[in-house]
């Protein structure tokens, strides 16, 4: 006669396993806890906008004359002049969530990954609906207003999709993939930090020296830090480092081109010309070595120094272990 083991399932444990004493159960990240973390990440992502009072920027198609201080409040700064700001507020939230998810991945329970996506996407969709509804209520009743809302909705949805990609790379991919995710987010993270230096305009004009300095140099530091963390110990990591540097070179130019094209009201009725104008600005910024090359050089220098220090430390530890 045989018996079946019906002993209760043990939770994963941590601590010594040499029989010296009982081990403590490790903590686990339940699905609802993961969702709350994602909600907190979205709030942190919106922080530069929240601290301003959330007054909408002035709108070209507003139905009546309104002073800046009398504009309604919205959870997102819906405006054709704040596209880079919208991207930053949304993608940085996913970046924060991805970093936290990677740091706690060993403690996930089933469903935590999808709970974080659902929580972040849900709150951002609520912000989008509230903001689009607020702007739509104040715009003039015209085809141009409807098109304006549709296009800005597409911008926000695109930012959310980009954020999901960054989150997935940071939370689940190997280090090479996480490096690419960080490189995608780095220029927007620079813009996000710069918003605290420009609290009245939130990316709409008034760019001072502090803002320009942060937007230009912080992404290079972040990409270099990501390369140092990732290392270059395999072909995949070397390729990821090169891709990260390419993104550091191209992404700011793309953001500048998009912002410049969106701000050209005279081209609003000709989308083809607007796209061509934005592409031309992107090429100009990327091809202006005095603008694009210094941050790239800074990232390479910081990464080289950091990797060198990492190599020396690893050699010393290996020598100590074998000696």
N, C-alpha and C positions, 0 to 999 in steps of 0.2 A: 504494500500500500504506500502510495506517495502522498506527500503533503505539498501544499502550495504556500509560498511565502506571502503572507498578507501583512507584513510589518509596514507601518506607515512610512510614506516617502519622506526622505530627509531633505531639508533645504540645503543649498550649497553652503559650505562653511569656509571660514578663513582661519588662519592661525597655525600654530605648529601641529604637525601630524606625527610626532614621534612617540605619542602615547603618554606624554608628560602630564596631560590634563585635558579636560573637555575643551572643545573648540567652540568659539562663538559663531552663531549664524551670521552670514554676511547680510547687509541690507540690500533690498531690491527696489528697483524703480518701477512702481506700478503704473499702469496705463494712464490713470487719472492724474498722477503726479507728473508724468511726462507732459500731459496736456497743459497743466498749470505752468510748468516751466516754459512751454512754448508761448503761452499767453503773456508771461512776464517778459520774454524776449521781444515780443511785438511792442509792448509798452515801452521798453528801453529803446527800441528802434525809433519810436515816435517821439522820444523825449525832446530832441531839439525843437520840434514843432510844438509840443505841448507847453513848453516853458514860455513860448511867445504869447500865449493866450489864444492861439488857434484862429486868429482873424484871417479870413480869406484874403488873398491878394486882390487888388482891383482887377476887374474883368472888362475886357474891351467890348463885350456884347451885353453888358449889364443894362437892364431895362430903364433904370433911372440913375441920376447923379447921386453918388454916395461917397461920403468921406471915408478915408481908410479906417478910422476908428469905429465907423458905423457898419462895416461889413460884417456879415454873419459869421459865426464860428463853424468850423468843420474839422473833422478828424484828420483830413489830408489837405495839403495846400494845392487844390486843383487849379492849375493855371498853365497855360502854354509856355510861360516864362520860368516855370519851376519844375521842368521835367527831370533834370538831374537831381533835384531835391527829392522828388517823388521816388526815383530809383534808389537813392541813398536810404531814405527812411524805411523802405520796404525790404531791400536786400540785406541791409545791416542787421535787421531783426532775424532773418533766417541764418545769417552768419553767426550771430550770438547763440542761437538755438543749436546750430551745428557743432560749435565748439563745446558747448555744455554736453551735448549728446555724445560726442566722442570721448570726453573726459569721464563720462559715467556709463559708457557702453557695457562694461563688464558686469554692471548691475541691472541691466535691462530685463524686464519681463516681456513675455510675448505681447505684442501690440503697442509697445512704448514708442517705436519708430513712427507708426502710423498715427498714433495719438498726438505726437508732436506736430506732424504735418496738418492734421485736422484742426488742432487748436490754433496754430499760427494762421493757417489759411482762413479759418472761420472768422477770427477777429479782424483780419485784414479785409475780408469781404464785407464785414459789417461797417468798417471804416469807409470803404469805397462806396457802399450804398448810401450811407449817411451824407458823405461829402458830395457825391454826384446829385443827390436829391436836393441838398441845400443850394448848390450852384444852379441847378436847373430851375429852382423856384424863383431865382432872381434874374435869370437871363431873359432877354427879349424873346418873344415868340417868333422864331424864324427857322428856316432850314439851316442856316449857318450855325445857330445855337445848338441845334440837334446834332449836327456833324461834329461840332466842337466837343460836346459831351461824349459822343461815341469814340472819338479819337483819344481823348484823355482816359477813358475807361480802358481802351486797348493798351495804353501805356502802362497803366497800373497792373492790368492782368499780365502783361509781358514781364513786368518787374517781379510779380509773384512767381511766375514760372521760372525766371532766372534764379530767384531766391530758393526755390525748391531744388534746383540743380545744385546750387552751392551747398545747401543743407545736406543733400544726399552724398555729395563728395566728401564733405567734412565729417559726416557721422559714420559712413559705412565704407568708403573707399580706402585702399591702402594709402600709405603716406604720399606717394606720387600723385594720386588723385586728389587727396586733400590739399596738396600744394597748389594744384590748378584751381581748386575751389577758392582758396585764399587769394590767389592772384586775380581771379575774377572779381572778388569783392573789394580788393585793396583800394582801387581808385574811388569807389563809392564810399568806403570807410573814411578816406581822406576828406571827401565832401561832407560826410556826416559830422565829423569832428569840427570841420570848418564852420558848420552852421552855428555852433555855440559862440563863435566870434562875430556873428552877424545876426543877432537875435531879432532885430526889428524887421529885416527884409527876408530872412530865411531863404537865401539863394537868389532873390530877385533884386538884382542891382546892389549898389552900395558895397561892392567887394573891396575890402581894405587890405592893407599889407599883410596882416596876420592871417587872414583867410587865404590869400594867394599863396603864402608861404606854406601853410598846412596842406592845402590841396596839391601843391606841387611835390613836396618832399616826403610827406608821411606815407603815401603809397609805396615809395621806393624802400623805405625802412621796413614796412610790413612784408613786402615781397622778399626782401633779404632775410628777414627773420624766419619766414616760412621755408626758405631754401636751407638755412642753417638747421632748422628743426628736422626737415625731411632728410637732409644728407644727400650725398651723391655716390652711394655705395653700390648702385646697380644702374644698368642702362635705362631702365624705366624712370628712375629718379633723376638721372642726368637730363633725359628728354623733358621731364616735367619742369625742371629748373629752367631749361631753355624756353619752354612754352610760357612759363611764368614771366620771364623777362620780356618776351614778345608782347604779352598782354599788358605789361607795364608800359611799354612803348606805344601800343596802339589804343588802348582803352581811353586814356585821357583825350586823345585826339577825336575819337568817336563821340565821346560825351560833349566835347566842345562843338563838333559839327552838328549834332542833333539839337543842342541848345540854340545855336546860331540859326539853324533853319526854322525851328519852331518860333523864334522871335521875329521872323520876317513877315509881318502882317501883309505886306504888299504882294507876297507870293502865296497867300493862303488859298486863292482861287485857282492856282496852278500847281497841284501837288508834284508834278514832274519836275518843274523848275525848282520847287522848294527842295526836293530830294537831291537834285543836281547841285544846288547851292551848298547843302549840308555836306555832300560828298567832297566838294571842292575845298571847303573849310577843313574837313578831316585830313585830306591829303596835304594841305598847306601846313597844318599844325604838326602832323607826323613827319613831314619832310623838312621842317625847320629845325636843324640840328641844335641850334642854340637853345631851343625850347624843349625838345624831346630827349636829347642826349644826356644832359647833366643828371637827371634822376636815374637814368639807366646806369650811368657810371657809378653813382653813389650806391645803388643796389648791388652792383657787381663787387665793389670794394668791400662793403660791409659783409656780404656773403662770403667772400674769399677769406677775410680775416676771421669770421666766425667759424667757418669750416676748418681753417687752420688750427684755431684754438681747440676745436672739438677733436681734431686728429691727434694733437699733442696730448690732450687729456686721456684719450682712449689708449694711446701708446703707454703712457705712464701707468695707467691702471692695469694694462696687460702685463707690463714688466713687474709690477708689484705682486700680481697674482702668481706669476711664474717664478719670482725670485724668492 
